[in-house]
Amino acid sequence: MNTPGTGDSDAERTSTARGALIEELMPGLVRAAGWDTLSNLRERSCTDSPDPERAAASTRWFASSGRSDVTRAEAESVMEAVREHAESTGWTPHESTGGPRLLYAASQDDLTLVVRYATTADEGPLSVEISTPCLDMPSGHTMTRSELDPRYGSSDPMYPNDDRSEFTNEQVKQLPDPEPLPE
């Protein structure tokens, strides 16, 4: 994982640990869904500021993977596979309160897992997402992306510490080998 910022605050240490945990957990959930790529795995701003310094003042981690044009039956099947994997690896399910688009929700410590299906027609986009609460960061903090994020290494000024030589122009990145499931 890319290392954020130059400070050494509790918030930055917490953020780094959250990012590493999501980087560890997300590939298993993606594979349970029957997929092999991530759409996002990065620290995101909790502000609306386009200025990198202001944007990095409050951040959260977000990871997602998904597919478009998924039928309702396919979405239910993927949700069930993700649910089984999540609960077998320590996620606690939540009562669904997110309306018709939220198929599944669970938590693990302060991480939130959701499976969303956004359609009112025969097909629509399905996503598996993990997010964290926002953290206020110290001055000088810079946001970071996982090397598994397809935009890692791009010239985005919000992520100045990415290794630019690693940019793959958003080509699919190989997920790490899965960890064995607990017996």
Backbone as CSV, one residue per row, in Angstrom:
resi,resn,N_x,N_y,N_z,CA_x,CA_y,CA_z,C_x,C_y,C_z
1,MET,0.838,-1.180,0.000,0.000,0.000,0.000,0.877,1.234,0.000
2,ASN,0.428,2.233,-0.686,1.089,3.522,-0.712,0.984,4.153,0.680
3,THR,2.015,4.836,1.158,2.021,5.432,2.483,1.557,6.879,2.413
4,PRO,0.542,7.259,3.220,0.014,8.612,3.162,0.866,9.628,3.903
5,GLY,0.734,10.872,3.473,1.202,12.030,4.206,2.611,11.996,4.753
6,THR,2.940,13.056,5.444,4.257,13.158,6.065,4.141,13.209,7.569
7,GLY,2.930,13.398,8.080,2.728,13.477,9.523,2.715,12.096,10.141
8,ASP,2.548,12.072,11.449,2.521,10.804,12.152,1.450,10.871,13.237
9,SER,0.278,11.366,12.891,-0.782,11.545,13.869,-1.555,10.243,14.066
10,ASP,-2.344,10.195,15.135,-3.216,9.048,15.379,-4.180,8.857,14.216
11,ALA,-4.714,9.949,13.689,-5.662,9.854,12.570,-4.985,9.235,11.348
12,GLU,-3.762,9.635,11.070,-3.053,9.059,9.920,-2.735,7.585,10.145
13,ARG,-2.346,7.224,11.360,-2.081,5.812,11.648,-3.368,4.997,11.522
14,THR,-4.468,5.528,12.017,-5.762,4.852,11.904,-6.150,4.705,10.442
15,SER,-5.986,5.760,9.672,-6.316,5.717,8.255,-5.472,4.681,7.519
16,THR,-4.178,4.658,7.794,-3.286,3.692,7.150,-3.713,2.267,7.495
17,ALA,-4.061,2.036,8.751,-4.493,0.698,9.174,-5.812,0.314,8.500
18,ARG,-6.733,1.262,8.403,-8.003,0.991,7.723,-7.774,0.646,6.256
19,GLY,-6.936,1.409,5.588,-6.643,1.146,4.179,-6.036,-0.231,3.982
20,ALA,-5.116,-0.602,4.862,-4.481,-1.925,4.765,-5.502,-3.032,5.004
21,LEU,-6.407,-2.832,5.956,-7.428,-3.837,6.232,-8.375,-3.999,5.046
22,ILE,-8.801,-2.899,4.464,-9.680,-2.980,3.291,-8.949,-3.645,2.137
23,GLU,-7.676,-3.324,1.964,-6.873,-3.949,0.914,-6.801,-5.468,1.111
24,GLU,-6.834,-5.908,2.347,-6.807,-7.329,2.671,-8.183,-7.981,2.472
25,LEU,-9.259,-7.291,2.856,-10.605,-7.870,2.841,-11.301,-7.821,1.483
26,MET,-11.095,-6.760,0.739,-11.868,-6.543,-0.484,-11.665,-7.624,-1.545
27,PRO,-10.452,-8.111,-1.796,-10.307,-9.141,-2.828,-11.166,-10.388,-2.587
28,GLY,-11.303,-10.830,-1.348,-12.136,-11.988,-1.058,-13.600,-11.735,-1.363
29,LEU,-14.074,-10.542,-1.052,-15.464,-10.186,-1.344,-15.700,-10.097,-2.848
30,VAL,-14.727,-9.551,-3.563,-14.831,-9.435,-5.026,-14.853,-10.823,-5.655
31,ARG,-13.986,-11.693,-5.187,-13.977,-13.062,-5.717,-15.270,-13.797,-5.379
32,ALA,-15.816,-13.565,-4.181,-17.091,-14.188,-3.813,-18.190,-13.745,-4.763
33,ALA,-18.113,-12.517,-5.231,-19.094,-11.997,-6.189,-18.911,-12.616,-7.574
34,GLY,-17.783,-13.283,-7.781,-17.502,-13.881,-9.081,-16.741,-12.949,-10.009
35,TRP,-16.178,-11.896,-9.453,-15.454,-10.906,-10.234,-13.966,-11.006,-9.932
36,ASP,-13.157,-10.244,-10.684,-11.714,-10.306,-10.455,-11.028,-8.954,-10.504
37,THR,-11.795,-7.867,-10.461,-11.183,-6.540,-10.509,-11.855,-5.595,-9.512
38,LEU,-11.115,-4.562,-9.155,-11.627,-3.495,-8.300,-11.882,-2.253,-9.147
39,SER,-12.859,-1.471,-8.740,-13.104,-0.178,-9.378,-12.383,0.934,-8.632
40,ASN,-12.324,0.810,-7.303,-11.707,1.812,-6.435,-11.133,1.130,-5.207
41,LEU,-10.040,1.661,-4.711,-9.550,1.317,-3.384,-8.636,2.467,-2.995
42,ARG,-9.252,3.474,-2.355,-8.520,4.717,-2.109,-9.096,5.490,-0.937
43,GLU,-8.284,6.383,-0.463,-8.728,7.356,0.522,-9.454,8.446,-0.255
44,ARG,-10.607,8.859,0.241,-11.407,9.895,-0.424,-11.638,11.060,0.520
45,SER,-11.824,12.214,-0.067,-12.115,13.402,0.719,-13.557,13.375,1.214
46,CYS,-13.753,13.877,2.410,-15.101,14.050,2.960,-15.567,15.483,2.758
47,THR,-14.788,16.270,2.031,-15.154,17.649,1.725,-15.468,17.750,0.234
48,ASP,-15.975,18.877,-0.169,-16.240,19.117,-1.590,-15.139,19.939,-2.246
49,SER,-14.045,20.149,-1.553,-12.995,21.029,-2.047,-12.195,20.388,-3.183
50,PRO,-11.951,21.162,-4.257,-11.078,20.679,-5.324,-9.595,20.896,-5.010
51,ASP,-9.320,21.631,-3.927,-7.943,21.899,-3.523,-7.404,20.680,-2.773
52,PRO,-6.293,20.076,-3.232,-5.768,18.869,-2.589,-5.521,19.006,-1.079
53,GLU,-4.994,20.154,-0.646,-4.715,20.332,0.781,-6.007,20.377,1.596
54,ARG,-6.989,21.119,1.112,-8.274,21.182,1.823,-9.017,19.861,1.731
55,ALA,-8.944,19.209,0.589,-9.612,17.920,0.414,-9.059,16.879,1.380
56,ALA,-7.760,16.925,1.652,-7.110,15.942,2.523,-7.310,16.231,4.003
57,ALA,-8.009,17.305,4.344,-8.214,17.664,5.745,-9.177,16.708,6.453
58,SER,-10.058,16.075,5.709,-11.002,15.099,6.264,-11.187,14.012,5.215
59,THR,-10.844,12.768,5.581,-10.871,11.693,4.591,-11.500,10.423,5.151
60,ARG,-11.844,9.527,4.237,-12.314,8.193,4.579,-11.809,7.247,3.500
61,TRP,-11.788,5.953,3.787,-11.411,4.959,2.790,-12.654,4.430,2.108
62,PHE,-12.513,4.127,0.819,-13.627,3.599,0.033,-13.065,2.600,-0.973
63,ALA,-13.714,1.449,-1.061,-13.356,0.435,-2.054,-14.631,-0.038,-2.717
64,SER,-14.558,-0.324,-4.005,-15.736,-0.823,-4.703,-15.340,-1.692,-5.883
65,SER,-16.287,-2.525,-6.244,-16.196,-3.332,-7.447,-17.624,-3.503,-7.932
66,GLY,-17.803,-3.675,-9.213,-19.174,-3.831,-9.690,-19.259,-4.182,-11.151
67,ARG,-20.476,-4.381,-11.548,-20.801,-4.695,-12.937,-22.066,-3.940,-13.323
68,SER,-22.183,-3.614,-14.588,-23.412,-2.974,-15.078,-24.262,-4.038,-15.779
69,ASP,-25.492,-3.702,-16.067,-26.410,-4.580,-16.796,-26.555,-5.945,-16.139
70,VAL,-26.789,-5.963,-14.834,-26.988,-7.186,-14.070,-28.492,-7.376,-13.867
71,THR,-28.975,-8.587,-14.099,-30.396,-8.863,-13.868,-30.657,-8.971,-12.370
72,ARG,-31.916,-8.857,-11.987,-32.282,-8.962,-10.569,-31.883,-10.333,-10.019
73,ALA,-32.103,-11.390,-10.777,-31.743,-12.742,-10.325,-30.226,-12.858,-10.126
74,GLU,-29.440,-12.298,-11.049,-27.979,-12.318,-10.905,-27.558,-11.522,-9.672
75,ALA,-28.204,-10.376,-9.467,-27.873,-9.528,-8.319,-28.142,-10.269,-7.013
76,GLU,-29.252,-10.952,-6.927,-29.589,-11.714,-5.721,-28.571,-12.829,-5.489
77,SER,-28.149,-13.498,-6.561,-27.169,-14.576,-6.452,-25.818,-14.049,-5.975
78,VAL,-25.369,-12.943,-6.541,-24.106,-12.327,-6.122,-24.208,-11.870,-4.674
79,MET,-25.318,-11.230,-4.321,-25.505,-10.760,-2.942,-25.410,-11.920,-1.967
80,GLU,-26.020,-13.037,-2.284,-25.990,-14.202,-1.400,-24.558,-14.740,-1.251
81,ALA,-23.813,-14.804,-2.340,-22.420,-15.274,-2.276,-21.563,-14.324,-1.445
82,VAL,-21.752,-13.023,-1.623,-21.005,-12.033,-0.844,-21.405,-12.130,0.630
83,ARG,-22.690,-12.268,0.903,-23.170,-12.402,2.282,-22.526,-13.612,2.963
84,GLU,-22.543,-14.743,2.293,-21.955,-15.956,2.875,-20.471,-15.762,3.174
85,HIS,-19.745,-15.195,2.220,-18.314,-14.957,2.432,-18.104,-13.966,3.576
86,ALA,-18.856,-12.877,3.554,-18.684,-11.841,4.578,-18.933,-12.406,5.970
87,GLU,-20.027,-13.097,6.142,-20.366,-13.587,7.471,-19.426,-14.700,7.925
88,SER,-18.854,-15.452,6.983,-17.885,-16.483,7.358,-16.530,-15.888,7.726
89,THR,-16.321,-14.617,7.391,-15.047,-13.958,7.711,-15.215,-12.836,8.737
90,GLY,-16.302,-12.879,9.504,-16.431,-11.983,10.650,-17.261,-10.732,10.491
91,TRP,-17.931,-10.549,9.372,-18.804,-9.390,9.213,-20.120,-9.652,9.940
92,THR,-20.679,-8.607,10.546,-21.960,-8.690,11.240,-23.034,-8.058,10.375
93,PRO,-24.073,-8.833,9.989,-25.108,-8.270,9.113,-25.947,-7.214,9.833
94,HIS,-26.486,-6.293,9.039,-27.364,-5.234,9.541,-28.731,-5.404,8.906
95,GLU,-29.711,-4.921,9.600,-31.047,-4.863,9.020,-30.997,-3.863,7.867
96,SER,-31.539,-4.232,6.724,-31.505,-3.364,5.554,-32.424,-2.160,5.759
97,THR,-31.828,-0.965,5.808,-32.602,0.262,5.950,-32.293,1.236,4.825
98,GLY,-31.621,0.776,3.789,-31.189,1.667,2.720,-32.129,1.715,1.530
99,GLY,-33.349,1.248,1.692,-34.299,1.296,0.592,-34.099,0.149,-0.383
100,PRO,-34.775,0.217,-1.509,-34.750,-0.901,-2.452,-33.399,-1.117,-3.134
101,ARG,-32.537,-0.152,-3.122,-31.234,-0.303,-3.781,-30.221,-1.057,-2.920
102,LEU,-30.428,-1.095,-1.629,-29.492,-1.764,-0.734,-29.930,-3.209,-0.546
103,LEU,-29.122,-4.140,-1.075,-29.455,-5.558,-0.961,-28.905,-6.166,0.317
104,TYR,-27.754,-5.658,0.793,-27.105,-6.245,1.957,-26.221,-5.198,2.611
105,ALA,-26.160,-5.232,3.936,-25.264,-4.348,4.684,-24.705,-5.119,5.870
106,ALA,-23.440,-4.862,6.182,-22.779,-5.508,7.307,-21.666,-4.594,7.802
107,SER,-21.164,-4.908,8.996,-20.050,-4.128,9.533,-19.024,-5.061,10.156
108,GLN,-17.808,-4.541,10.227,-16.702,-5.202,10.902,-15.884,-4.077,11.506
109,ASP,-15.877,-4.012,12.826,-15.292,-2.875,13.531,-15.948,-1.601,12.990
110,ASP,-15.165,-0.643,12.465,-15.791,0.571,11.935,-15.886,0.572,10.408
111,LEU,-15.742,-0.597,9.795,-15.915,-0.725,8.342,-17.366,-1.060,8.041
112,THR,-17.870,-0.525,6.947,-19.226,-0.831,6.490,-19.149,-1.465,5.115
113,LEU,-19.833,-2.579,4.956,-19.932,-3.302,3.690,-21.356,-3.187,3.190
114,VAL,-21.528,-2.841,1.916,-22.867,-2.819,1.312,-22.817,-3.453,-0.075
115,VAL,-23.933,-4.062,-0.437,-24.151,-4.533,-1.798,-25.335,-3.733,-2.302
116,ARG,-25.119,-2.972,-3.379,-26.161,-2.095,-3.942,-26.542,-2.569,-5.340
117,TYR,-27.823,-2.480,-5.603,-28.336,-2.796,-6.932,-29.248,-1.654,-7.335
118,ALA,-28.794,-0.823,-8.229,-29.499,0.410,-8.586,-30.269,0.237,-9.882
119,THR,-31.477,-0.293,-9.767,-32.283,-0.433,-10.968,-33.767,-0.355,-10.655
120,THR,-34.505,0.103,-11.626,-35.959,0.027,-11.568,-36.462,-0.670,-12.823
121,ALA,-35.531,-1.111,-13.653,-35.866,-1.797,-14.899,-35.452,-3.266,-14.787
122,ASP,-35.238,-3.914,-15.914,-34.867,-5.325,-15.931,-33.406,-5.562,-15.545
123,GLU,-32.539,-4.599,-15.808,-31.118,-4.737,-15.515,-30.591,-3.436,-14.949
124,GLY,-29.466,-3.530,-14.253,-28.861,-2.328,-13.713,-27.515,-2.621,-13.112
125,PRO,-26.856,-1.585,-12.597,-25.534,-1.770,-11.998,-25.617,-2.370,-10.597
126,LEU,-24.683,-3.273,-10.314,-24.554,-3.916,-9.012,-23.166,-3.597,-8.482
127,SER,-23.056,-3.225,-7.205,-21.743,-2.927,-6.641,-21.595,-3.528,-5.252
128,VAL,-20.355,-3.856,-4.931,-19.940,-4.279,-3.601,-18.993,-3.187,-3.121
129,GLU,-19.279,-2.615,-1.940,-18.511,-1.464,-1.459,-18.146,-1.621,0.009
130,ILE,-16.962,-1.146,0.369,-16.553,-1.014,1.762,-16.176,0.444,1.974
131,SER,-16.600,1.003,3.111,-16.213,2.371,3.445,-15.960,2.490,4.942
132,THR,-15.305,3.578,5.307,-15.001,3.877,6.707,-15.603,5.226,7.057
133,PRO,-15.680,5.537,8.337,-16.089,6.893,8.723,-15.005,7.907,8.343
134,CYS,-15.389,9.157,8.287,-14.436,10.233,8.001,-13.542,10.475,9.215
135,LEU,-12.300,10.861,8.939,-11.344,11.248,9.972,-10.798,12.628,9.648
136,ASP,-10.688,13.492,10.651,-10.021,14.777,10.468,-8.526,14.539,10.504
137,MET,-7.849,15.004,9.493,-6.413,14.770,9.330,-5.609,16.013,9.681
138,PRO,-4.350,15.818,10.066,-3.501,16.962,10.393,-3.073,17.706,9.134
139,SER,-2.633,18.910,9.330,-2.091,19.702,8.227,-0.935,18.948,7.589
140,GLY,-0.855,18.975,6.281,0.218,18.296,5.562,-0.135,16.886,5.128
141,HIS,-1.291,16.389,5.561,-1.698,15.042,5.149,-1.991,15.049,3.652
142,THR,-1.640,13.967,2.967,-2.020,13.789,1.571,-2.774,12.472,1.442
143,MET,-3.753,12.455,0.566,-4.540,11.243,0.367,-3.719,10.217,-0.398
144,THR,-4.112,8.958,-0.225,-3.384,7.869,-0.857,-4.346,6.875,-1.485
145,ARG,-3.824,6.123,-2.418,-4.572,5.042,-3.065,-3.807,3.744,-2.855
146,SER,-4.541,2.648,-2.843,-3.910,1.336,-2.849,-3.303,1.108,-4.229
147,GLU,-2.254,0.332,-4.284,-1.689,-0.030,-5.578,-2.646,-0.907,-6.374
148,LEU,-3.693,-1.447,-5.732,-4.724,-2.224,-6.434,-5.749,-1.330,-7.131
149,ASP,-5.774,-0.047,-6.801,-6.702,0.892,-7.435,-6.276,1.082,-8.884
150,PRO,-7.212,0.983,-9.833,-6.835,1.114,-11.245,-6.242,2.471,-11.635
151,ARG,-6.445,3.498,-10.812,-5.886,4.818,-11.113,-4.596,5.087,-10.347
152,TYR,-4.103,4.107,-9.586,-2.860,4.300,-8.846,-1.744,4.695,-9.827
153,GLY,-1.028,5.758,-9.483,0.074,6.213,-10.317,-0.301,7.250,-11.352
154,SER,-1.591,7.577,-11.471,-1.981,8.616,-12.429,-1.484,9.967,-11.922
155,SER,-1.611,10.973,-12.719,-1.095,12.294,-12.342,-2.121,13.124,-11.578
156,ASP,-3.068,12.493,-10.915,-4.096,13.190,-10.140,-3.444,13.944,-8.980
157,PRO,-3.610,15.278,-8.907,-2.970,16.056,-7.840,-3.503,15.732,-6.440
158,MET,-4.652,15.062,-6.350,-5.184,14.675,-5.041,-4.341,13.564,-4.407
159,TYR,-3.563,12.845,-5.227,-2.763,11.710,-4.757,-1.301,11.906,-5.186
160,PRO,-0.620,12.891,-4.602,0.723,13.243,-5.067,1.797,12.204,-4.766
161,ASN,1.549,11.269,-3.860,2.589,10.309,-3.489,2.510,8.999,-4.254
162,ASP,1.552,8.873,-5.185,1.508,7.671,-6.021,2.804,7.555,-6.819
163,ASP,3.260,6.349,-7.026,4.434,6.094,-7.863,3.990,6.198,-9.321
164,ARG,4.313,7.303,-9.969,3.850,7.563,-11.340,4.323,6.491,-12.329
165,SER,5.431,5.825,-12.041,5.927,4.791,-12.950,5.049,3.534,-12.909
166,GLU,4.143,3.455,-11.934,3.279,2.277,-11.784,1.916,2.442,-12.451
167,PHE,1.646,3.597,-13.062,0.330,3.818,-13.672,0.144,2.888,-14.862
168,THR,-0.966,2.178,-14.868,-1.256,1.212,-15.929,-2.374,1.698,-16.844
169,ASN,-2.667,3.004,-16.798,-3.713,3.595,-17.619,-5.041,2.890,-17.399
170,GLU,-5.332,2.630,-16.124,-6.583,2.025,-15.682,-6.805,0.608,-16.179
171,GLN,-5.742,-0.081,-16.581,-5.883,-1.481,-16.947,-6.106,-2.302,-15.687
172,VAL,-6.727,-3.446,-15.865,-7.032,-4.331,-14.749,-5.759,-4.691,-14.000
173,LYS,-5.847,-4.631,-12.675,-4.720,-5.032,-11.839,-5.040,-6.376,-11.205
174,GLN,-4.058,-7.238,-11.164,-4.212,-8.573,-10.591,-4.487,-8.463,-9.093
175,LEU,-5.540,-9.125,-8.637,-5.803,-9.176,-7.203,-4.819,-10.153,-6.560
176,PRO,-4.461,-9.913,-5.314,-3.556,-10.843,-4.644,-4.224,-12.206,-4.469
177,ASP,-3.415,-13.233,-4.283,-3.962,-14.564,-4.057,-4.848,-14.543,-2.827
178,PRO,-5.960,-15.265,-2.887,-6.885,-15.242,-1.743,-6.300,-15.943,-0.525
179,GLU,-6.700,-15.417,0.631,-6.339,-16.054,1.894,-7.276,-17.239,2.086
180,PRO,-6.801,-18.336,2.691,-7.711,-19.455,2.939,-8.799,-19.042,3.938
181,LEU,-10.008,-19.543,3.716,-11.118,-19.234,4.623,-10.936,-19.995,5.926
182,PRO,-11.403,-19.408,7.034,-11.316,-20.121,8.322,-12.196,-21.370,8.273
183,GLU,-11.746,-22.399,8.964,-12.518,-23.641,8.978,-13.482,-23.666,10.121
